[in-house]
Amino acid sequence: MATNLRLGGEAEAALRAEAERTGRSQQHILREAVGKYLGLIPSQADHVDPLIARGKVAPPRVPFRDVRPRLHLEQGESSLDLLDRDDRT
């Protein structure tokens, strides 16, 4: 069955990020989520991302959110220019 799905901006960004991070298609992720929600696919509560399981990455503390940079540098300026002279190495 084909269907259209309209996502909010934050959900769309989270879906794109997860697809890019995992290398799976957005469609695959959505099918899996619907299947789990409807009980068609067993939910694996013990399933952990391999990087989290190996201790390479900490699990997220909050749900996905799109972070916007707060600092805007002028043309030709770098973050090193913002440090005091004593802080530069």
C-alpha positions as CSV (number, residue, x, y, z in Angstrom):
1,M,0.0,0.0,0.0
2,A,1.3,3.4,-0.9
3,T,0.5,6.4,1.4
4,N,1.6,10.0,1.9
5,L,2.9,11.1,5.3
6,R,3.4,14.7,6.4
7,L,6.0,15.1,9.1
8,G,6.7,18.2,11.2
9,G,10.0,19.9,10.7
10,E,11.7,18.4,13.7
11,A,10.5,14.8,12.9
12,E,11.7,15.3,9.3
13,A,15.1,16.4,10.4
14,A,15.4,13.5,12.9
15,L,14.3,11.0,10.2
16,R,16.9,12.3,7.7
17,A,19.6,12.3,10.4
18,E,18.8,8.7,11.4
19,A,18.8,7.5,7.8
20,E,22.1,9.2,7.1
21,R,23.6,7.9,10.4
22,T,22.5,4.3,9.8
23,G,22.8,4.1,6.1
24,R,19.1,2.9,5.8
25,S,16.5,4.5,3.7
26,Q,13.9,6.8,5.3
27,Q,11.2,4.4,4.0
28,H,12.8,1.5,5.8
29,I,13.0,3.3,9.1
30,L,9.3,4.4,8.8
31,R,8.2,0.8,7.9
32,E,10.0,-0.5,10.9
33,A,8.6,2.1,13.2
34,V,5.0,1.4,12.1
35,G,5.5,-2.3,12.3
36,K,6.8,-2.0,15.9
37,Y,4.0,0.3,16.9
38,L,1.4,-2.1,15.5
39,G,3.0,-5.1,17.1
40,L,3.9,-6.7,13.8
41,I,7.6,-6.6,14.5
42,P,8.7,-7.6,18.0
43,S,10.2,-4.6,19.8
44,Q,13.7,-5.4,21.0
45,A,14.0,-3.4,24.2
46,D,17.4,-4.9,24.7
47,H,18.6,-3.8,21.2
48,V,21.4,-1.3,21.6
49,D,23.3,0.5,18.9
50,P,26.6,-1.4,18.5
51,L,28.7,1.7,19.2
52,I,26.8,2.3,22.5
53,A,27.1,-1.4,23.4
54,R,30.9,-1.1,23.0
55,G,31.1,2.0,25.0
56,K,32.4,4.1,22.1
57,V,29.4,6.4,22.2
58,A,27.1,7.5,25.0
59,P,23.4,7.0,24.6
60,P,21.4,10.2,23.9
61,R,20.1,12.0,27.0
62,V,17.4,13.8,25.1
63,P,15.5,13.1,21.9
64,F,16.8,14.4,18.6
65,R,16.7,18.2,18.2
66,D,18.1,20.4,15.5
67,V,20.7,22.6,17.0
68,R,21.4,26.0,15.4
69,P,24.8,27.7,15.9
70,R,24.6,30.7,18.2
71,L,27.9,32.3,17.2
72,H,28.4,33.7,13.7
73,L,32.0,34.6,12.8
74,E,32.8,37.4,10.3
75,Q,34.4,36.6,7.0
76,G,38.0,35.5,7.6
77,E,37.6,35.3,11.4
78,S,38.1,31.9,13.1
79,S,37.3,30.8,16.6
80,L,41.0,31.1,17.4
81,D,40.7,34.8,17.0
82,L,38.2,34.9,19.9
83,L,40.6,33.5,22.4
84,D,42.9,35.6,24.5
85,R,46.5,35.7,23.5
86,D,47.4,33.5,26.6
87,D,45.0,30.8,25.5
88,R,46.5,30.3,22.1
89,T,48.8,27.4,21.6
